[in-house]
Amino acid sequence: MTGAECLLETLAANGVEVCFMNPGTSEMRFVAALDRVPAVRGVLCLFEGVATGAADGYARMTGRPAATLLHLGPGLANGLANLHNARKARSPVVNIVGEHSTQHQRYDAPLSADIAGLARPVSGWVRAVNDAAEIGAAAAEAVAAANEPPGQVATLIVAADVSWSPAVPAAGRVAEARRARPDDAAICRAVESLRRPGTAILLGGRCGQARALEAAGRLHAATGVAVLVERATPRLARGRGLFQPPVVPYFPEPALEALAGARTLLLVEAQPPISFFGYPNTPSRLLPDRCEVVTLAERSQDGTAALEALCGMTGAPPARWTAEAPAPRIPEGPLTAEAIGAILAARLPEHAIVSDEMVSASGAVLPYLAYAAEHERLPVTGGSIGQGLPVALGAALACRERKVVALEADGSAMYTLQALWTMAREGADVVSVIFSNRRYQILEIEMMRTGSLGMGPAAQSALDIARPDLDFVRLSEGMGVPAERAATAAEFDRQLTAALEARGPRLIEAVLG
Ligand SMILES: Cc1ncc(C[n+]2csc(CCOP(=O)(O)OP(=O)(O)O)c2C)c(N)n1
């Protein structure tokens, strides 16, 4: 078999089933091998940022890596921003990058670049393979590295001649890495903290998922301990019937307020909270000075098991949760972010996956989603916009039986809009809602916050994405995704209901009044 077939066979033998790809000449033998190794399905993406974001979404929902296939340094560079988000999510990704054949690497050919240098800042593991004899073992090592808790990007750089030379696969499967439960000393320290007034728990990592939330809710009900969730928690269960602790706010002032009472902060797969940005008059560190930080579980450990152990040691009984207020009624009139929130609260189907890149609209919409049916929310983990649609695509291919809803600000949507084309081609069950305010609205707020006294026409023009207005209906239809435009709450409700009932991708351009 060829090195490319050996690479794919090894990926398949180690549980990698999908490869989000945008290939070139150096990856042609990999592409050819897809027909001989059908256990790995190639999914074509028309921009590398779509491929890397989709791999992130897939990993968040399965806990397993997808592969990506990118074309030399420039292809990798196009995919870096969403690999950055994947790194912050601790998503396992097997990031395969093609390289020139070994004899060609000594020349400064047009596509020559420092691939490892580009890969390192986003990768926990990087290996270049220039000998076909190594490709089987290297591929197995890449999967093992990606899966190493808590999960990371593992970049495997494969020379073109490795792909076309004969090779033999590595024997057997790599051992599955398990997350260790924190030791008894860490659990005893945490039990002691729970006895003290002013203790708060901060959840992150995998502890946004239902089982961990249930355990945290039991502790909250039994001991009164405050519970918060990190903003960048990659997968957060929400909705009626769940314990829904608040997420640390985006802006520093409300975040400082939310944490002001903490005397001890128990970290569970989380890090001490810091502000998203530094501003002229607010601190970066969000904890009060006198607050002691106690780590119950590191990011690489099993925080859920640790929380459950705490429940056992404190005798916290099962608790029940209901959303405090009834679901809000469907509004009338012009379409606003609040109206979208209320309609989503009523219409979101059970177990939906919500990819959240609403940016400035999130403050208005998210409180309503507390009343929606149980769902999971995937936020932007690394602040790099252009991840929402690709993550939705990856999540939809990972969970074919679940409806995915991408809540997407218009400016952010334009970074990786090509995700719609792959959604159409793959029949991905995604309803994309574009929040069309035709501005970079959050940046108008940030402009004030960073001390600017006013905006002249040049500055305003830099934050205004109208002139010309983007026509998301035509953009979407042009990529094969049926689309409609809503300007009133009633239109949006009707279109959303129909889109949720259909299968396959749909888009609604929500023009905000
Ligand atoms: C890759 C990347 N480039 C630029 C930015 C800076 N940035 C943050 S928000 C934003 C505009 C957001 O506009 P939109 O998505 O329309 O949301 P709105 O603020 O209008 O709600 C930009 C350009 C970023 N976060 N990431």
The ligand as a Gaussian input file, in Angstrom:
#p B3LYP/6-31G(d) Opt

LIG

1 1
 C      -10.501000      36.773000      13.482000
 C      -11.002000      38.026000      14.112000
 N      -10.899000      39.186000      13.442000
 C      -11.373000      40.315000      13.974000
 C      -11.931000      40.312000      15.216000
 C      -12.362000      41.616000      15.851000
 N      -13.804000      41.693000      15.959000
 C      -14.441000      41.368000      17.097000
 S      -16.057000      41.533000      16.989000
 C      -15.942000      42.073000      15.383000
 C      -17.142000      42.459000      14.590000
 C      -18.353000      41.739000      15.000000
 O      -19.411000      42.129000      14.178000
 P      -20.631000      41.178000      13.984000
 O      -20.160000      39.790000      13.823000
 O      -21.491000      41.726000      12.907000
 O      -21.356000      41.263000      15.386000
 P      -22.007000      42.521000      16.129000
 O      -20.907000      43.177000      16.881000
 O      -22.624000      43.420000      15.107000
 O      -23.004000      41.921000      17.048000
 C      -14.647000      42.089000      14.963000
 C      -14.221000      42.497000      13.588000
 C      -12.007000      39.070000      15.900000
 N      -12.530000      38.952000      17.118000
 N      -11.568000      37.939000      15.319000

